[in-house]
Amino acid sequence: MDLVSTSREALRIGAVSYLNSKPLVHGLTALEGAQVRFDLPSRLADDLSAGRLDVALVPIVEYLRHPEYQLLSSACVACWGPVLSVKLYFRTPPEEVQRLALDEGSRTSAALAQILLAQLHDVRPQLVQLPIGDSIDDVEADAVLLIGDRAMQTSDDQFAEVWDLGDRWCRWTELPFVFAAWVARPDLPVHASQLADVFDSVRDRGVAAIESIVAAEAANLGLEPALVRDYLTRYLHFTLAKREQLGVELFAKHCRELGLVEASRSSLEHSS
């Protein structure tokens, strides 16, 4: 599909290279009229806010923080239980956490970790950042949040406790959790309805190509193909439907209560 029919310039798309997003970006670079750049979710969010991108796959909390943004598609990264790639590693019991290190790449997961600590243990820790280039051993903190591929590659053995944040949320709320979605600025240079079809189609083709994604990414990340397949087919799903919307709305409520978002929406709507 040609994305330049209503714009003089190529559409600037920000995409995530984590394993959890592969079905949403598979074949994306082949789109005509698009410039696709891959980066961390947090950096994409900053570039979208600054106008350096038109569209990006960003943490869902960024959509909640910007009422002017448009949710473009039903394509998302979500879970119904354990997610495997968003984990909170504790060096002390959860109720004793005073200092929390947050993965530089995280925004939604950072908010989720704070919500769960506050709601389940009445804990509001001091926050520090764990840069992408640093390992979990490089930071002095009672708990460390890791997301993405390095969360899947870190052993649980040396810690007092490990939370899979998807699992904790779903058990607590009995709702799915949505981590990321395709979001656009209000000055989008093409019709939003056109992009909804594009990103839904890219997602559908990516899901259909799971086996080729599994083969490539297992080798790339040094993970067992069975684990990668289970991760992409059993642990994650990629469609934002009614229960996912309810999950986002509940997440927004807790974000507001903790002051993690200044503005939020009463409902979730995407272009059609």
N, C-alpha and C positions, 0 to 999 in steps of 0.2 A: 504494500500500500504506500502511496506517495503522501508524505506529510507536509509538502511545501505548497499545496494548492491554494492555501489562503495566507501564505506568508512568503516574504521575500528571502528570508533566511532559514537555515536549517533549525529544526526544533532541538533545543539543548536538553538532553535527557541524562539524569544522574541515576546510576544503577549500582547495586550492591554485589560484590563478588563472593560473599559468604556462600557456603554450601546451601544454607536454608533458602536462598533466593534463586538458585539455579533454574528451577522450572519457570520462574517469572521473567528471566532474562535470556533464556535459551533462544538464540536466533535474533535477538533484539538489534544487534549491530548490523544486521542485513536490511533493516528498514531504510527505505529511500527517504531522503529529506530529513534525516536525523543525525545528530552528533551525540554519540553515547560515551559517557565517561564513568568509569568505575571508581568508587572510593568507599570509605567508611560511612555507615549510616549517619553518624553525627556530623561529619563534614559535609555530606550531601545536604543535610538539613540547613546548615549555615549558608551554603552556596545558594540554595533555593530562596532563603530569606533575603539574601543580599542581591538577588536578581541575576546571579551568574548562571542559573539553570532555570528552565521553564517548567520542567516536570522532574520529579524524583521519587524513587522508592525510599520513603523516609519513615522513621519511627512514628508510630501512630500518635504518640504524645505531641509531636510537632504539629499535626493536624489540629489537635485540641487547642494548642497555644495560638493558632493563627486562624481566627474566624473567617478571614478573607480567602483562605485556601479552598480549592475544590478537590473533592475526592473523585477520582476519575473512573474507577473501574471496580468490579467485584473481585479483582485479583488482589490477594493479600498473603501474608505469612501468618499462620495461626496454628494453634494447637488445641486439642481436646483433653490433654493430660500431660505427661512428661514431654519435655521438648528436647532434652539432651544437650542443647547448645546454649542454654542460659542458666548458669549455676552460681550459687552463692556459697563460698567456701569459708567455713568458720574455724578460727583458731581458739575461740572460747565458746561456751554455750551461747546460743542466740540472745538470751535475756541479759547477757553481760557485755554485749557489743557496745563499745564507746567510739570506735573509729572504723569507718567503712570505706574501703577503696573501690572506686567505680571504674570499670573498663572504659578507656577513652572513647571507644567506638559506640558506647551505649547511650541512649536517651530514654526510650521506653522502659528498658530493663532496669535502668537506674531508678526510675520512678517506681516501678513495680517492687523492687527490693525494699525501698523505703516504706512503701505501703504495707507490705507483708510484715516487716519488722515492727512497725507502729501498731498494726491491727492485732497481730498475734502475740506480741511480747511487750507492747507499750514502750518501744525503744526508738529514740530519735538520735542517731549517732552523728558525730562529726564526719564530714565527707572529705575525701582526698581522691586524687585522680591516679589511675594506673595507666601510664602511657603505653601505646601499642607496642613499642619496642622493648618494654620491660617484661620480666617474668613475674609470676606471682610471688616468688621469693625476694623480689627487689623492693617490696613495699611493706612497711610496718603498719599493720592494721589488724583489727580483731576479726574482720570479715572482708573477703575480696570477691567482687562480682566479675565474672568472666563471661563473655558472650562470643558467639560465632564458632569458628573452627577451633580456636585454641581452648575453648571450654570443653570440646569433645576430645581434645588431646591431653588434658590435664588429669592426672590420677587423683582419685578421691582418698587414697590411703592415709595421707599424712595429716588429715584434718579431723577436728573434733566432731564435725557434722557437715553435711553438704546438702543444700536444698536445690532441687530442680524447680525453678520458679514457675514454670508452666504447670507442673504437677501441684505445687502448693496453691496456686491461684484456682485451678480447676476443682480441687478437693474442697477448698474453702467456699467458693462461690457457686459451684455446680454450673458454671458457664465456661465457654471457650475463652481463650485469650488471643487477641490480635496484636502482633508485634509491629508489623509494617504494612504500608499500603502505598499505592501510586497516588501522588498528590501534585496539584498544579497551582501556580500563581494565578491571581485574578486577571493579569494581563496576558493570558495565554494567546499565542499568535495563530492558533488553529482552533477549530471547533472542538469543544470538550466531548461532544457525542462521538465524533470521529475517533478520538483517542480511546474512548471507552471500548469501542470495538477492537481497536488495535491491541490494547493491553490484555483484554479478555482472550483474544485469539493467540497472542504470544504465550499466555499462561496455558491455554488448552494444548498447544503444540508442545510446550515444555513438559507437561504432565504425560503426554503421549510418548515423549522421548526419554522417559525415566531411565530405561536400561542403558542407553548410551551415556546419559549423564552419570549414572552409577559407575560405569566402567572408567570413564575419564577421571572422575573426582576421587574415586577410591585410590587410584594410582597416584594422583596428584597430592593427596593428603596423607597417604600412607595408612589408610583405614581399610578394614575388611569390607569387601563389596556388600556382604549381607547386612552389615551395620548401616552403610550408606543407603542401601535400598529400604531398610526398615525406617530409617530416619525420614526419608522423603515420602514414604507411602503410609506408614503407620503412625508416626509421631507428629508429623506436620500435615496440614491441609492448606489449600490455596484459594478458597472461595469465601467471600464475605457474605454470609446469609443472615437470617433474622437473629439466630442465637449469638452469632459473632457480634452483631450490632448491639445486642443487649449487654454483652461482655464489655464492649468499648464504652458504652454509656455508664456502666457501673465503675469501670476504671476511671472515667472522667470525674465521677462524683468523688471518689477517694482522692484523686489528684487535687481537686478543688479544696477538699477538707484539710489537706496537708500543705496547701499553698504552693503546690508544684506546678500549677498552671494559673495564670491570671485571668484568662478568659476560656470559656469552654462552651460546647454546643449542647443543646437539649436533645438532639437526635443526629443520626448519621445518614447522610444522603450522598449518593454518587450519581454521576452523569449517566444518562441513558439515551 
